[in-house]
């Protein structure tokens, strides 16, 4: 995806290169890398460039971003007063705490951060369905849905890219499994929403919001991800299917109702982005949200991602590149720079 971003920015008049994070801000010049346009093998070429004024953080991987090398490089950016946006991955725990204390609290499912096994058992007595989600994960990895069944309890989740079903007839067996699961990594437990379904399959909306040429948050668009039959997550790597929003939402709300609901969705996304940026006290240029639609029509924010992949919906992705270039020019204006440069880490 990094190559696509650089090519798209160049086509929009932005001089973009990729810089290895360990090389950033060590001298007045640095070796930058560009994909070779006509090269089908994915080759890159290097060129020496002036140390840039603006960086877009595309460091992929939470562990890598947390390493000492990366953190020292980000400190150098701050010390040298360089502009950089999307500075870090977001934590599910932080997202919940920030949004739960904002005007968006009614759109956040009830959540327990780092629950004990007994907390999960108690939650199952109060909520028909409970979701367990790792605090630091992506693409639905490690998520489990727990619910009652005629034999006791059932857990459905994704492990090693395959769906896994577990059954527990006694509480003590469920407690033992939970203790092992929660010891391995930090989780949150979340109230299950009565999700709307299409062809008996749950779905959610993947929403993109970005800064525009004025540096203001703007709704870009939304796509629908439909869960694979029997699955608990909608992510494409886990079998999720792309569906045009109109195909499902017009069926549910009608044409006029979907138009109104889309306005609500846009306001929700823009307010969430504003809240996250304010609470993190760091600049972000684009965010994606996973938003669920309950069977009653209410919208729920499930997750916010600061390192999104590209959208499969072509119109949304093209608009995203347009806004990314416009936001970079806005940052250029702020710095009163004459030459346009954007660099990705």
N, C-alpha and C positions, 0 to 999 in steps of 0.2 A: 504493500500500500504506500510505503514511503516514496517509491519511485513515481507512483501515480500522482501524489501530492506535488512533488517537485515539477513534474512535466506540466500539470494543470496550472500551477502558479506561473511558470515561465510563459505559457500561452496567454496568460492574463497580464503579462508585462512585469512580473516580479522576478528578480534575479535570485533564484533559490538554489541552495546546495545543501547536502547533508554533511554534518561535521561529527566525527566520533567524539563522544562526550568527554573522554579523557584528554582530548586535545584542546577543548574549548578554553579560551581566555588565558592561554599560557604565554602568548606573545602577541605582537601587533598584527601578525599574519598567521594564517592557518591553512591547512590543506583541506579543501572541500571536495565533495564527490557529487557527480551528476550522472544520471542514467543515460546511456547512449540511445538516442531516439530510435534509430532504425535497427537496433540490435535485438534480435529475437532471443538471444541467449541470456539476457538479463545482465549484461556487462555494464560496468560503471567506469567513468574516467575521472581523474583527479585534476584539480587546478588550485593554484595558490591564490587565496583571496584575503582581503583586509578583514581583520577581526570585526564581526558584524555588530550592529546596534540592537538587533531584534532576533530573538530565538523562539521557535515553536517546539516545545518539548514533546518528542515522539519516542521517548525511551520506552520500550516495551518490556514488560515483566516487572512485577512488584519487587521481587528479590533483587533484580539488577538495579532498579531505581534506588533501593535502600542500601546499596553497597557504599563503602567509604569513598571509592573513586568517584562515583556519581555525586554523592553529597558534597564532596569538596569542590567539584566542578560547578555545582549550583551555587555554592557559597562564593565562588569567584565571579559568577554573573552578578550577584548582588553587590559584591564589593566594588566591581567595576561599573555599577549602575547601568547595567544592560537591561533592556526590556525582554522579558520572556513570559509566555503565557501557557496555561495548562501545566502548572508546575509540578503536579504530583497525581498519583492515583488517589481515588477517594475511598474512604473506609465506610462500610455499611453502618458501622456503629456511629460514626460521626454524622453521616447523612441523616440517620434516624433522629439523633439528638437535636441537630440543628432544625430539621423540618418540624419535629414534634413540638418545638417551642415557638413556632412561627404561625402565621395566619393559615398555613397549609396543614395544620395538625389534623383536621378532619379528613384529610385525604391520605393519612398514614395509618396502616394497619397497626393494631396493638402489638407491641414487640417487647421481648425481654432480651437484653444484651448479656451474653455469656451465661446462659441458664445452667443450673445444675440438672442432673437427671430427674430429681424430684420436681423441679420447676416445670419441666416438660410434662410430667405426669399430671400435675395440677392443671396445667394449661389445657390438656386433653379433656379434662372434666368440664372446663368452661367453654372451650371452642370445639366445634365438631371436627375441625381440621386444623392441624398445626404444621407449619413449614419450618424446617431446620435449614439454615443457610450459613455457610462459612463466611466469616467477616471479611476475609481477604481471598476472593476467588473471582472467576469470570466464566462466561459461557455455560452457566448452570452446573458447573462441576461441584460435586459434593452435596447438592441440595436433596433433601428428603421430604416427602409429604407423609405425615402420620395421621391416621384416622382409625376409628373403631370399625370392627367388622364382626360377623357372627361368631368368629372363633376367638375374639379378643381384640388385638391390635394389628394393624397392617402398616408397613413402611415401604414406600416406593421411591426410588431415587436413581441417580445416574452415577455409576462407578466404572472407570476405565472405558468411557464412551458407550457403555451398555446399560440398558434398564435392569434394575435389580428390585425384586420383591421379597420382602421378609414378613413373616407372620409370627406373632407372639400370643400364646394362649394365657400366660400369667403375667401379672405386673412385674414380678421380680426378674423375669427373663427380659422384658423390655427395658427395665432399669439397668440390667447388666450390659445390654447392647448399647444403651445410651451412654453409660459411664465410659465404655471403650471409645465410642465415637467422639465424645466431648473432651476426652483426654488428649486426642491426637491433634486437635486444632480448635481455635476459638470459633464458636457459633453464635447465632442469634436464633431465637424461636419467635415465630410470627403467626398471628391469627390468620387462618385461611379465609379467603374471600369467596363468597358464592359467585364464581365467575360466570359470565355469559359464555355460551358455547355455540359453536357452529358445526353442524353434523356430529354432535356429541363430543367435540374436541375443544378444549379451552384455547383462548388466544389472548395476546396482549398487543399493545401498540408500542412500536419503537419510534420515539419522537426525537427530532433533532431541533435544537435551538442554538443560535449563533449570534455573535456580535455583528452589527452592520457597520456601514461607513461612518456613522455617528458614534460608534462604540456602545450602542444600546442593544440589549438582547432582543432578538426577533425570532419568531417561530418560522421554521423552514418547511417542515412537512412531517408526515408520519406514515409508516408502513405497518402492516399487520403481520405478526408471526403466529402461525397456527401450530399448536403442539401436535406431534406425531401421535397416532392412536395409542392410548394407554399411558402416555408419557406425562411427566409433571412439569417439564420446562418446554419453552417454545424455541429455544436457540437452534439455529440451523445446523450446527455441528452435531446436535442431538436429534436430528430428524425433523426439526421445525420446517414449516412450509410457508412460503411467501404468498400472501393474498392481498389483492387490492382492497383498501379500506372500504370503498363504496360498496363492494360486493357483500360485505357483512353489515356495515353500519347503516346503510340505507334500509336494509331488511329490518334492522332493529328499530331505528328511529324515524324512518321516512326521510325524504329528501330535505325538507325544511328542518326537521329535527336533527339530522346529521350536520347540517350547516351550523346550527346553534351549538351543537355539542363540539364541533371542531373549534369554534371560537373559545369555548370553555377550556378545551384542551390546550390551545395556544396560550391563554392567560395563565393556566396552571403551570405550563412548562417555563414560561418567561419569569414568573414569580419564583419558581423553584430555583432557577439559575441565578437570579438576583440574590436570593437568600444564601445559596451555597457560596457564591463569590464574596458576599459580605462577611459571612461567618469564618471562611477560611482566610480572609484578608489577603488574598492573592488573586491576580488577574487570570481569568479564563476566557478563551475565545470561542469555544464550542463545547457543548455537552449533549449527551443523549439520555433520554429517560425511558425506562420501561414502565408503561402505564397500563393497569388492568381496568377492564370495564366489568362491573358487577352485573348480575342478571337484572338488577333494578335500574341500571343505567348510571350508577355513581362511578366516578373515576378515582382510582387509587394509585398512588406513586409507589412502585415496588423497588426501583433501583435507579441510580444516576451514575453515569460513566463518563470519566474525563479523558479516556483514551479510546474513543470509539473507532470501530472499523468503518469501511466504506459502506454506503447504502446500496442495496441491489436495485432500488428504484432510481433509474437514470436521471429523471427530472430533479429529484431531491439532491442527488450527488452533484449534478452540474450547478445547481443553485448554491450548494455548500461551498464549492470551489470559488464561485463568484463572491460570496460573502467573505470567505477567508482572505481573498486578495483585497477586498474593500477594507476589511478590518486592519490588515497590515498597513495599507495606505493611511488609515486613520492614525495608527501608531507612528508612522513616519511624520505625519503632520504634527503630532504631539512633540516629537523630537526636533522638528524643523530641519529635517534632513533633506538634502536635495536628491540624493541617489537612493533608489529602492533596493533593499537587500532583505531577504528573509532566509534564515538558516534553521535546519532541523537537527536536533541532537540525536 
